[in-house]
Amino acid sequence: MKNFTLLLAATLFTTTISFAQPQVRAERSFNHEAKLNPSIALVNRTILSPFLSVPLTTKGKVSNISAIKKLKAKLASPSSQLITSQPEGTLVANQSRSGLGYYAYLGYVSSSRIDGAISNYVVADNALYLKNPFSQLTSGTWLKLDKENDSTYVADFQPIYDNQGTNLYAAPLKYKASSKFWSLDTLADGTVNTKATFRYHKETKSLKQIDDYVIGLVDTTGGWYGYGDEQTNIVALPEQYQQNIISQDIKDVATPWAFTYWDTDTTTATEIVLLAHVGNKFYIRNPYNKADDEWIIGEENGNTAVFKDQYLGPDSTASGYHLFYYPTTYITKDTLVEDDNGNYQSQKYDEYEKAESQNFTWDESTKTLTAEKGTSLLVNAGFSKINIIKAYNNSVIKYFYDVAAVPADPAWEEVTPYDNSNGYGYFSFDVFTNDVNGNFINPDKLHYRIFKDGDTSPLVFYNDEYTKQQEEEKSDFAYDYTDNWDIYSSGKKKTIYYYFADFDSLGVQVIYDGGGEQNKSNIVWYSPVAAGIHNISNPSGETVKSESYYDLSGRLVARPTNGVFIKKSVLTNGTKKVIKVIK
């Protein structure tokens, strides 16, 4: 039952949070949803709760209360402050981190083997500073390691995370057989061990934890919040991993190509990828990350394009890993998964194996690259094993002709009424990447507008309410626009939170700037009054059977207040819905 619960949690967050990438294999050591924990994007507007408040263990005749008082006195010193700015010293950037990371998820502490994560630290005269010490939670702070000698540094108990105005701390934890849990290490003399030890080598620029503590996220009472790391080892990226450097001349001739692949075992997806064909080389812009200058290079050999494994670079987006392209083969298998009612259902997953190369058939006449069946263009996190960031199965890459087209009408999914107690409502709709004739169009040239109460002037969004948008006012939104707070994009589905109480109707229109022309869809209107319902995704009239709330780390919350939560609703017909709510 526990394994199914964790899989369900991954589904919840993939459905709700736009940047969480769906995974095609259920069993994996790398939990991308956990690494991309939604708290990274939203944590500053909610409060983390302790996974389990475990008191200090008692040894001898010394009381836990005495140990806690000593610890709190230490934390009250003026030097006990969060370090949020890069300290003075020499920055050692884009190192490779390995180890074991812990995270709290739906009432369990789970672990993830870390391999090839990005790590940065600063070397000062008498200290080292490690940025984001928790591999599974981006704190935005630096852990100070005080110098003991030329090679040994210690991390003392210190504030490391701003939990809505209340500091949480980094502290060494020991596994206690008596409680079967991790807690602060109370020594025989009644003091609490507050130090974790690292070894640093200047020549190799390596930093390694040499004790057996878990450095965990705790409060002043020793209550662990489920996040932590042990066996941390930070080294320079091996020299054989060199990022592909592409000349500007090649970038200038790269053009949009339609990139189609199997997104699941039954559905395909199409997006735009930049590709340049120069001489006997194919240069493909990393389809997973368009923010960084990362390219995959293949060599033309007759009517075949051959791609071998290669280093892409440090990912600046949400993954926090060094990225690699892996040529892989895959096969689809079945497994049984237990549902909420104790019944077992068949579930398909893809099993991947690294290959020497991935071969594409090259058709010059149609300008099409077709991957060999059963192969995947796989973007991988780390370099020693398969840790899937995104798998593009059975890819077909075809030259995209930029022509004028009328975009398909959008479709409403859901509209909720304004809630006076919360001060907001939300609505969602689908924007399709095809024209009225069903042909694929470039999503990079799509944008949409919102309308209200029959007014054909688009609704203006101001940054006094939509605080995450950089513009003072905004009325046009790119296809994949998101601010990770008020406006979300998850594939075709767009979700917007609104702050006005009264309206008779809402409209959405899609605009396409292709082929040197601008064409518009119809304005598709939705009226809650005319529909007689507020949840248009439930036209059968099924009622809600049960509701449950989870915080952003996946923990069940009995009475959600003051923050962002995930609400799971179960209808009387068994349908499950998952949405983000703000209390």
N, C-alpha and C positions, 0 to 999 in steps of 0.2 A: 504493500500500500504506500509506503514511503516513496519508492521510486516513481510511482505514478503521480504522486503529489508534486514532486519536483518537476516532472514533465509538464504537468498542468500549469505550474507556475511560469514555466518558460512560455507556454502558450498565452497566458494572461498578459504578460508583459510585451510579447511580440505583437499582440493585438492592439495594445493600448499605446505603447510608446513608439513613436515613428522611427527612431533610429535603431531599434533592436532588430537584427537581421534574423529571419527564420532559418533554422538549421534543418538539414535533410536527414541527418542521422541522429537517432535517439540516444544511443549509447556513445558517449565521448568523454574524454578526460577534460577537455577544454570547454567550459561552460560560457559561451559568448554572452548570453543574456545576463549571467551573473557579473561578468567583467564590465559589461555596459550597464551595470546596475542603474535603473532609472533615477536613483537618488543623485547620481552625478549631475544630471541636468536640473533636477527640481529640489534638491535637498535644502537649499537656502530658504525655501518657503514652507518647510515642514520640520517636524521634530523627530529625530531618531529615538526609538525606544530601546531599552536594554533587552537583549535577547533573553537573558535570564540573570536576575540579580543574585549572584552567589557570594555569600559573606566570606571574609577571610578565614582560612582554616586556623585552628589553634594548636600550638605545640607546647608541651609542658604546662606550666601554670600561668602563662601570660595570656591575657584576654585579647580578643580581637579588637575591642573598643580602644584599647591603648595603642595598638598598632595603627588603627585608622586615624586617631588623633595626631600621632606623630607624622603620618603621611600628609594629612590636611595642613598641618603647620608648615611643612616643607613647600606645599603648593601655594601657600599664601605669600611667598617671597616675591619681591618686585621683578625678579628675573624670570618668573614663571609666566611667560607670555607667548602667545602664538607667533610663530615666525612666518609671515605671509609674503614678504619680499625676498628676492634672491640675496643671500648674504654676500658680503665682500669676500673675495678670494678668486681662485681659478675654477671656472666652470668646466666640468668633465661631462660632455653631453652625449646623448644617444648611445649609451652603453646598453649591454644586453643583460637582462636580469632573469635568474631562475630561482626556484624555491617552491614553497607550498603556501598557498593563500587560502584563508578561511573567510566565509561570508555567511550571514544569516539569511535563511530563505524558508518562508512558510513554516516557521516553528522549528526548523532544524538548523544546525550548523553543518555546512557542507564545505568541502575543500576542493581546490583546483590546482593541479600541478602547473606551475608557471615555467615557461620556456620561451626565451627570446622577447620578453617584455622590454619596453623602452625605459631606461633609467637615467636620471641626471643627478649629479652631486657636485658640491663645491668644496674645494680644498682650501682651508685657511691656515694661518700659522699654528693655531693650537686646537683646531677642531675640523671636523667634516660635517657637512650638512646634506642630508639625503632628502630629495624632493619626493613628495607623495609616498610615504613609507608603506602604505597599505596597498597592495596590488589590486585589491577588489573594491576599493573605494577611493575616489579622487578627493583628497582633502584640500589641495591647493596650498599646503604648508610644507615646512622643512623640519626634519628631525635632526637635532643637534647631537653629534657624537664628539665627546670631549677626548682630547688626546692624552693618553697615559704614557706612551713612549713612541718610538718611531714607527711601530707597526700596529700597536693596539689602541683602539678607541672604544669608548663606552657610551651608550645611550641611556641617560638617566630618565626617570619618570618625568614627563613633561606634557604640557598642553599641545594638542595636535589637530583639533577639529572644533570648529564653531558650530555648535548644535543649537541654533536659534538663540544666540546670546549666552548660552551656557557652554563652557569648555568641557570637552572630553579629552582623554589623555592617552598617550602611548606608554605602555607598561609591560614588563616581562611577566608572562603567565606560565604556570606549571600545570601539567595534567595531574589531577588528584584521583587516585584509584578509589578512594572512599566515596567521593561524590560523582565519579565518572565524568568529570568536567574540568575545565581550565579555570584557575583562579590565581590571585596574587600569592607569591611564595613567602609565607610567614616563617621566619627563621626561629631557631631555638631560643634566641635571646629576646624574642618578642618584636624584633624589627621586621620590616618588610623589605625584601630585596627589590631594589628599584632599577637595577642596572643590567643591560644586555651588552655583550662584548662582541666587537668586530675586529677583524685583522685587515689591514690595508697595506698593499705593496705599491710603492711609487712607480717602479719600473714597468710593471705589467698593468698598472691602473686597475687593480682588482680590489674589491671590497667584499668581505665574506663574514657572515655571522658565525662565530665559533662556539657558542654555547647552545644548549638545547631548549631555550625558552621560545615560546610564542610571543612575539611583540604584538599585544592586543590593544583594542580600543576600549577603554574603561572609563567609569566615572570615579569620583573620589572615594567611594565605598568599595571599589573593586568589582563592581558589577560589569560584566563583560557584555559588549554589544555585538558580539559574533564575528567582527572583523579582526583579522590579524594575519601575521606571516611568520614563518620559520624557515630555517635552512637557506636564508637569502644569500645569493652569490651573484655579484655584479662584476662583469668583465667587459673588456673591449670586444666589439664585434669581430669575429675572425676575419683575417685579411682577405680570404678568398671570396667574401661576400661584398662585392662592389656594386653600387647602384649604377644602372644604365644611365649614361649621360648622352642626351640627344641634342644635336646641333640645332640652332635656331632655323637653319635652312630646311631641315626636315620637319620641324614643328609647323613652319609656314605652309607646307603643302599637305598637312594632315587635314582630312575632311570628315564630316559625319558619315558613319555607316550604321545601318540597322543591325543590331546585335540581338538575335533571337536564341533562346535557350530553354531547356526544360526547368521550370521553377519547382514543380513537384513531379511525381510520377505520371500525372494525368494532365497537367496544364503547362503551357508555355508562356513566356514573357518576352517582350521586346523593348529595348531601350536603345539610346544612341551611344556609340562609342567613337572616339577619334582614331583614325587609322591613316598611316602614310605608307605607300608602296614606292620605295626608292631603290633602284638597282635590283638586287636580288634579296632585299630585306623587307620584311613587314614590321612596322612599328605600331603597336596597339597601346593606346592610353589605358591605364589601369581602370577597368569598368567599375570597380568597387569604390574607389576614392578619386573623385574628380578634383579635389582640392589641392592635391600634391602633384608634383611633376614626376610621375612614375610611369614607365613604359615597359612593355613586354616585347621582346624582339624575337622574330622568327626568320628562318632562312629559306628562300625559295629554291627548290630542287626539282626542275621540270614542272609538272603539274601538282607538286606537293609543297606545302609549307610546313617546316619542321620547327617546333618550339621546345626548347629544353628548359629545365628549372633555372630560376634566376631570382636574385634579390631585387625587390622593388624599392625598399626604403623604409624609414621610420614613419609610421602612420600618424598624421597630425589630427585625425578625427577621433572617433570615440573608442577605437579598439585599444590604444595604448601599447601596441606591439610593433615589432619589426615585421614587415610583410614580405612574403615570398610568393612567386608564381610556381605552382607545382603542376607538372603534367601528371595526370592520374587516370586510371581506369576505375570503373565502378560497376557494381552489380546491385540490383534491388532485391531485398530480402523481406521476409515477414516475421513479426514477433507478436506475442500476445501481451496486451496491456490491460491491467485491472481498472475498471471504471469506478465511479462513486458508489455504485450499487453492488460491488463485489463481483461483477461479471467481467469476463475477459473478452476483449475485442482484438481482432487482427489489425496490426498497424505496420505499414510498410516503412522501410528506411533504406538508405543507400550506404553501402560499405565501399570505402575508397582504398586504393592501393597506389602508391607512387610508381610512376613509370619512367623509363629512360627519356621518353619524348612524347609529345602530343602532335599528331599529324593531321593537317587539314588538306583537303583536296582544293586546289586552286583552279577556278574556271575564269580564264581571262575574258571570255566573251560576255559573260554575265556579271563579271566582277564580284565573284562570290567565293568565300572561304567556308568549307563545310567540314566540321570536325569528324573524325572517325567515330563511328557509333560505339557507345559504351565508354567514351572518354569524357573528361571534364577539365575545363579551364578553371583551376582551383586557386583562389587567393587564400594563403595560409598564414596563420599567426605563429611566428617562431620558425626554427629551422631544423629541429632534431626529430620531429614527428608530425603527423598530420593533425593539425588543429584548425578546423575549418572556419574561416571568416565568411566566405561565400563560395559556393560551387555553381559553376555554369555548365550544366550537363548538355552534351550533344549540341554544341554551339553551331550556329550558322551566322556568318558575318557578310552582309551584302551591301554594296554601295547604295547610299541613300540619295535619291534625286529630289532636290528641293523644288517643289512645285506649289503653286497656290492651291488651297483646299479650304472647305468649310468644315469646321470642327463639329463633331457630334454633340448633340445636346447633353448637358450634364443631367444627373439623376439624383433626386433627394433620397437620403437614407433615413434621417432622424432629426426631429426638432423637439426640444424640450422647452417647456415654458420658463419664463423668468421666475426665479425663486427669491422672494423678498428677504428671507432670512440669510441667504447666501449672497445675494446681490448679483446674480448672474444666471444665465441659461446657456445652452449650447446647441449647435446644429451641425449636421454632417451631410456631405453629398459626395458624389463620384464625378471625377473629371476623367474622361476617356482619351487615350492617345491614338485615336483613329478619327477619320473624317466621316461625313454622312454616308459615304459609300463603303465604309469598313476598312479603308486603307490606313496603314500606319502613318502617323505624322510625328514630327520631331517635338518631343515634350519640352525641349529647351526653348522652343518658340511659342509655347502655350502659356497663357495667363488667364486669370478669371477675375470677375468683379461681383460684388454683392449689391443687391437692391432691396428697398424696403417700401411697403405700402403702395405699390404701383408706380413709384417715382422712377423714371428712366435715367436719372442721374445716379451714378454709382455711390454707394455708401462710403463715407470717408471715415477711416480709422485713425484716431489721434493717439499720440504717444503718452498723453496723460493717463489714459486708461490702458492702452496697449503698451506697457512700459518696456517691453523687450524689443520693440521695433526701433530701429535707429532713426528712421525718418520722423519728422514732426507730424506729418500726416501721410496716409497711404490709402489708395483705393484700388490699385492693381497688384495682384499677387501672382508670382511665378508658380508654375506647376508644382514644383517641389519646395515651395517656401514653407518654412517653419520657424517659430521662435521658441519652441519647446516650452511654451507656457500657455499662451492664448490661442495659438494657431498651430495645428499639427498637420503633417502630410505623411501618409502611410500608403505608398503606391498611389492608386487612383483615389483613395478615400481622403477627404479633407475634413477636418473638424475645427470649428471656430467657436469660442466662447464669447457671448455678447452681454452687454451691461445696460440695455434699455428694456423697460418694463412693458411698454405697450406697442403692439404692432398687429396689423391685420394680415400681412403676408410678407414673405421673404422671397427674393429672386436671386438666381445665379446665372451668369452668362460666361461663356468661354470664348476667348479671342485667340486667333492663330495668325502669326506673322510669317508665313512661309511663301516662298516664290516671289518675294518682293511685293506682296499684297497683304493687306489685313482683312481677314474675314471673321465674322462673328456667328456664334450659335444663336438660337433663340434664347430669350430670357425665360428660364423655367421657374415658374412661381409655385410656392407652397403656402397654403392657408390653413393654419391649425383649426380655425372655425369651420371652414368648408369641409375639411377632412373629418372633423368630429373626434379626432384623436391627436395626441402629441407624439406618439412613437409610431412613425409610419413604417418601421421595419417589423411591426407586429400587427398586420392587417387582419389577422384571424380573430383578434379580440381576446387572445389568451391573457390571463391575468398572471401577476407575479406570485409565485408560490413561496419563494424565500429570497432574502437578500443577505449578503455578507460583505464585510469591508476588510481590506488588507492595507497595511501601510506600504510604502514604496520599497521596502526590503522583503515584502511578501508575508509579513506576520499578520495573523488574524487580529482585528481590532474590534472589541465589543461595542464601544461607544466612541465613534470617531468625532473628534473636535479639533478645530484650529489646525488645518493642514491640508495636504493633498493625499487622496486615498484612491484605491482601486475598488470599485463596487462590482460585485458579481451577483447578477440576478438570475434566478432559475424560474422559468415560466411553467405553467401547469402542463404544457405539452412536452416538457423536458428540455426545451431550448435554453441555452445559456448565453447571457450577454455580459460583456465586461466593458466598463467605461471608467474614465478618470473623473473624480468628483473633488470639489473643494469645499471644505467646511470652514 
